[in-house]
């Protein structure tokens, strides 16, 4: 992801990759939604949203993964950037019909689609936050959170944008103020994995809960705690796309201290002891697997 603002736009907002360091599926509601307990953090890299006032609404895209993006806000499969714009505008105009004027939104799509790192959800959250600033909107945080949840279970997490524990369907969020920043390598073999299909393939919908460590007040403590956790969606995802197992094996062989799949896949991550080790691993994996998406970055959080 290039640094700085997107040229020609009044505002630029980063939509960072969301990483599920652990994802426990602990039940299922009567309406079909799965109950989860997840340890989530965010990368310091991701997509970007450019925003400017305009004479009429406009949506443009760029970036290495922009060609397959939906360009409308249709009910099924529509672009979450446009859905976020429309829901927030409806909310604001219910109070003031003159509010929320036309806007040019530009999505720089740097993250792979359907990859388990919250790309669309992060884009929606960044759009909401950017439009609140662009429109100088007065909206209660609870109302913004309700709009985020309407857009998807992951969007409230992305709206927070900090390390957190998420429960319920993702809306019950507890920030982790002392969670460390971690050198990380993200790898996606560029196969799209359908989240609904992965959930349907999950054999057991009621698994042991995530036990939040009480005394993990250091990086080493958190690493030990994360190692005891799971991603319950990884086995069914690997069954659908065996290459996920190959990615994890490659990261482990490269020296990752902890390797796991994020979300419903197919992105996997490796945690490393240093930024230099992460960068060297990313270079080696990119050379060995030119068809894979590989990114060395750092997660948000306090220093090591």
C-alpha positions as CSV (number, residue, x, y, z in Angstrom):
1,X,0.0,0.0,0.0
2,X,1.4,3.4,-1.0
3,X,1.9,5.9,1.8
4,X,0.2,9.3,2.1
5,X,-3.1,10.6,0.8
6,X,-4.7,9.6,-2.5
7,X,-4.0,12.5,-4.9
8,X,-7.0,14.7,-5.7
9,X,-9.2,13.7,-2.7
10,X,-10.1,15.8,0.3
11,X,-9.7,12.9,2.7
12,X,-8.0,9.5,2.7
13,X,-8.9,6.8,5.1
14,X,-6.9,3.5,5.5
15,X,-9.0,0.3,5.7
16,X,-6.5,-2.0,7.5
17,X,-6.5,-5.8,7.1
18,X,-8.3,-7.5,10.0
19,X,-6.6,-10.6,11.4
20,X,-8.3,-13.2,13.4
21,X,-5.5,-14.5,15.6
22,X,-8.0,-17.0,17.0
23,X,-11.6,-17.8,16.1
24,X,-13.6,-20.2,18.3
25,X,-17.1,-21.1,17.1
26,X,-19.1,-21.7,20.3
27,X,-22.7,-22.0,19.2
28,X,-25.4,-21.1,16.7
29,X,-28.5,-18.9,17.2
30,X,-32.0,-19.9,16.1
31,X,-31.7,-17.5,13.2
32,X,-28.7,-19.4,11.9
33,X,-26.0,-16.8,12.9
34,X,-23.0,-18.5,14.5
35,X,-21.7,-17.4,17.9
36,X,-18.0,-16.8,18.0
37,X,-15.3,-15.8,20.4
38,X,-12.3,-14.2,18.5
39,X,-9.0,-12.5,19.2
40,X,-8.7,-9.8,16.6
41,X,-6.0,-7.4,15.6
42,X,-5.3,-5.2,12.6
43,X,-2.4,-4.7,10.3
44,X,-0.7,-1.4,9.5
45,X,-1.5,-1.9,5.8
46,X,-4.6,-2.5,3.8
47,X,-7.0,-0.8,1.4
48,X,-7.5,2.9,1.1
49,X,-10.6,5.0,0.7
50,X,-10.5,8.5,-1.0
51,X,-13.4,10.9,-0.3
52,X,-14.3,14.3,-1.8
53,X,-17.4,16.4,-2.2
54,X,-18.9,16.1,-5.8
55,X,-21.7,17.4,-8.0
56,X,-23.1,13.9,-8.2
57,X,-22.3,10.6,-6.5
58,X,-19.4,8.8,-8.1
59,X,-17.5,5.6,-7.3
60,X,-14.1,4.7,-8.8
61,X,-11.6,1.9,-8.1
62,X,-7.9,1.1,-8.5
63,X,-5.4,-1.3,-7.1
64,X,-4.2,-4.8,-7.8
65,X,-7.5,-6.4,-6.7
66,X,-10.0,-4.0,-8.1
67,X,-11.0,-5.7,-11.3
68,X,-13.5,-8.1,-9.7
69,X,-15.1,-5.6,-7.4
70,X,-18.9,-5.1,-7.6
71,X,-19.5,-1.5,-8.7
72,X,-23.1,-1.2,-7.4
73,X,-24.8,-1.4,-4.0
74,X,-27.2,-4.2,-4.8
75,X,-28.8,-6.1,-1.9
76,X,-26.8,-9.2,-2.6
77,X,-23.1,-9.0,-3.3
78,X,-23.1,-5.3,-3.7
79,X,-20.1,-3.1,-2.8
80,X,-19.9,-2.4,1.0
81,X,-18.4,1.0,0.4
82,X,-21.6,2.1,-1.4
83,X,-23.9,0.4,1.1
84,X,-22.1,2.2,3.9
85,X,-22.6,5.5,2.1
86,X,-26.3,4.9,1.5
87,X,-27.1,3.7,5.1
88,X,-25.2,6.6,6.7
89,X,-26.9,9.1,4.3
90,X,-30.3,7.7,5.1
91,X,-29.6,8.1,8.8
92,X,-28.4,11.6,8.5
93,X,-31.2,12.8,6.1
94,X,-33.8,11.4,8.5
95,X,-32.7,14.3,10.8
96,X,-31.8,16.9,8.1
97,X,-33.0,16.4,4.5
98,X,-30.2,18.7,3.3
99,X,-27.4,16.6,4.9
100,X,-24.9,14.2,3.3
101,X,-24.4,15.7,-0.1
102,X,-23.0,14.0,-3.2
103,X,-19.6,12.4,-2.8
104,X,-16.9,10.9,-4.9
105,X,-15.6,7.7,-3.3
106,X,-12.5,6.0,-4.5
107,X,-11.5,2.5,-3.3
108,X,-7.8,1.5,-3.7
109,X,-8.1,-2.3,-3.4
110,X,-4.8,-3.7,-2.2
111,X,-6.2,-6.7,-0.3
112,X,-7.4,-9.9,-2.0
113,X,-11.1,-10.4,-2.2
114,X,-12.9,-13.2,-0.1
115,X,-9.6,-13.7,1.8
116,X,-10.5,-13.9,5.5
117,X,-8.9,-10.6,6.4
118,X,-12.0,-8.4,6.5
119,X,-11.3,-6.4,3.3
120,X,-14.9,-5.5,2.5
121,X,-15.8,-4.9,6.1
122,X,-12.7,-2.7,6.6
123,X,-13.6,-0.7,3.5
124,X,-17.1,-0.2,4.9
125,X,-15.8,1.0,8.3
126,X,-13.3,3.3,6.7
127,X,-16.1,4.8,4.5
128,X,-18.3,5.4,7.5
129,X,-15.6,7.1,9.4
130,X,-14.4,9.1,6.4
131,X,-17.9,10.3,5.6
132,X,-18.6,11.3,9.2
133,X,-15.6,13.7,8.8
134,X,-16.4,14.8,5.2
135,X,-20.0,15.5,6.0
136,X,-19.2,17.0,9.4
137,X,-21.9,14.7,10.7
138,X,-23.3,14.7,14.2
139,X,-24.1,11.1,15.0
140,X,-24.0,9.2,18.2
141,X,-21.4,6.4,18.4
142,X,-24.2,3.9,19.2
143,X,-26.0,4.8,16.0
144,X,-22.9,4.5,13.9
145,X,-22.2,1.1,15.5
146,X,-25.8,0.0,14.6
147,X,-25.2,1.0,11.0
148,X,-21.9,-0.9,11.0
149,X,-23.6,-4.1,12.3
150,X,-26.3,-3.8,9.6
151,X,-23.4,-3.9,7.0
152,X,-22.0,-7.1,8.5
153,X,-20.8,-8.8,11.7
154,X,-17.2,-7.8,11.1
155,X,-17.8,-4.1,10.4
156,X,-18.1,-3.0,14.1
157,X,-14.7,-4.6,14.8
158,X,-13.2,-2.7,11.9
159,X,-14.9,0.4,13.1
160,X,-13.0,0.0,16.4
161,X,-9.7,-0.7,14.5
162,X,-7.8,-1.8,17.7
163,X,-6.9,-5.2,19.2
164,X,-10.0,-6.6,20.7
165,X,-11.9,-9.6,21.9
166,X,-15.2,-10.1,20.0
167,X,-18.1,-12.3,21.1
168,X,-21.7,-12.9,20.0
169,X,-21.9,-12.6,16.2
170,X,-19.1,-10.1,16.4
171,X,-20.9,-7.1,17.9
172,X,-19.8,-7.7,21.6
173,X,-16.4,-6.0,21.6
174,X,-13.8,-5.5,24.3
175,X,-10.7,-3.6,23.4
176,X,-7.3,-4.9,24.5
177,X,-5.3,-1.8,25.4
178,X,-2.1,-3.7,26.3
179,X,-2.0,-6.0,23.3
180,X,1.4,-5.8,21.6
181,X,2.3,-4.9,18.1
182,X,3.6,-8.0,16.3
183,X,5.7,-8.5,13.2
184,X,3.5,-10.6,10.8
185,X,3.5,-12.1,7.3
186,X,0.2,-12.5,5.6
187,X,0.0,-15.1,2.8
188,X,-2.9,-15.9,0.5
189,X,-2.6,-18.4,-2.3
190,X,-5.2,-16.3,-4.3
191,X,-8.0,-18.8,-4.0
192,X,-11.3,-17.3,-2.9
193,X,-13.0,-19.2,0.0
194,X,-16.7,-18.7,0.6
195,X,-17.4,-17.9,4.2
196,X,-21.0,-19.4,4.1
197,X,-19.6,-22.7,2.6
198,X,-16.9,-22.9,5.2
199,X,-19.5,-22.5,8.0
200,X,-21.8,-25.1,6.4
201,X,-18.9,-27.5,6.2
202,X,-18.0,-27.0,9.9
203,X,-18.9,-30.3,11.6
204,X,-19.2,-29.1,15.2
205,X,-21.0,-25.8,15.9
206,X,-20.4,-25.8,19.7
207,X,-16.7,-25.8,20.5
208,X,-14.8,-24.9,23.7
209,X,-14.7,-21.2,24.4
210,X,-11.7,-18.9,24.1
211,X,-10.1,-18.5,27.5
212,X,-8.8,-14.9,27.7
213,X,-5.5,-14.8,29.5
214,X,-5.5,-12.8,32.7
215,X,-1.8,-12.2,33.1
216,X,-0.6,-12.0,29.4
217,X,1.1,-8.6,30.0
218,X,4.0,-9.2,27.7
219,X,4.6,-10.2,24.1
220,X,5.9,-13.6,25.3
221,X,2.8,-14.0,27.5
222,X,0.4,-13.2,24.7
223,X,2.3,-15.5,22.2
224,X,2.0,-18.4,24.7
225,X,-1.7,-17.6,25.1
226,X,-2.4,-17.4,21.4
227,X,-0.7,-20.8,20.9
228,X,-3.4,-22.4,23.1
229,X,-6.2,-21.0,21.0
230,X,-7.7,-22.2,17.7
231,X,-9.4,-21.3,14.4
232,X,-12.3,-23.6,14.2
233,X,-12.8,-22.7,10.6
234,X,-9.4,-23.8,9.5
235,X,-10.1,-27.6,9.2
236,X,-13.1,-27.2,7.0
237,X,-11.4,-24.5,4.9
238,X,-8.4,-26.7,4.4
239,X,-10.8,-29.5,3.3
240,X,-12.2,-27.2,0.7
241,X,-8.8,-25.8,-0.4
242,X,-5.9,-28.0,0.6
243,X,-3.4,-25.3,-0.5
244,X,-4.2,-23.5,2.8
245,X,-2.3,-26.3,4.5
246,X,0.6,-25.8,2.1
247,X,0.7,-22.1,2.9
248,X,0.8,-22.8,6.7
249,X,3.5,-25.3,6.2
250,X,5.6,-22.9,4.2
251,X,5.3,-20.2,6.9
252,X,6.2,-22.7,9.6
253,X,9.2,-23.9,7.7
254,X,10.3,-20.3,7.2
255,X,10.6,-19.8,10.9
256,X,7.2,-18.5,12.0
257,X,6.8,-18.6,15.8
258,X,3.1,-19.2,15.3
259,X,1.1,-20.0,12.1
260,X,-2.6,-20.1,11.6
261,X,-5.4,-19.2,9.1
262,X,-7.3,-16.0,9.6
263,X,-11.0,-15.9,9.5
264,X,-12.6,-18.2,7.0
265,X,-9.4,-18.1,4.8
266,X,-7.6,-18.5,2.6
267,X,-5.2,-15.9,4.1
268,X,-2.8,-17.4,6.6
269,X,-0.4,-15.6,8.9
270,X,2.9,-16.2,10.6
271,X,4.1,-14.3,13.6
272,X,7.8,-13.5,13.8
273,X,10.3,-12.3,16.3
274,X,11.4,-9.2,14.3
275,X,10.4,-7.0,11.4
276,X,13.6,-8.1,9.7
277,X,12.7,-11.8,9.9
278,X,9.2,-11.1,8.7
279,X,10.5,-9.1,5.7
280,X,13.1,-11.8,4.8
281,X,10.4,-14.5,4.9
282,X,8.1,-12.5,2.7
283,X,10.8,-12.0,0.1
284,X,11.6,-15.7,0.2
285,X,8.0,-16.8,-0.1
286,X,7.3,-14.4,-2.9
287,X,10.3,-15.7,-4.8
288,X,9.3,-19.4,-4.2
289,X,5.6,-18.8,-4.9
290,X,5.1,-15.9,-7.3
291,X,1.4,-16.7,-7.6
292,X,0.8,-16.1,-3.9
293,X,-0.1,-12.8,-2.3
294,X,2.5,-12.1,0.4
295,X,2.8,-9.1,2.7
296,X,5.1,-8.4,5.6
297,X,3.7,-5.8,8.0
298,X,3.1,-5.1,11.6
299,X,0.0,-5.2,13.7
300,X,-1.3,-2.3,15.6
301,X,-0.8,-2.2,19.3
302,X,1.7,-1.1,21.9
303,X,5.4,-1.5,21.3
304,X,7.2,-4.7,22.0
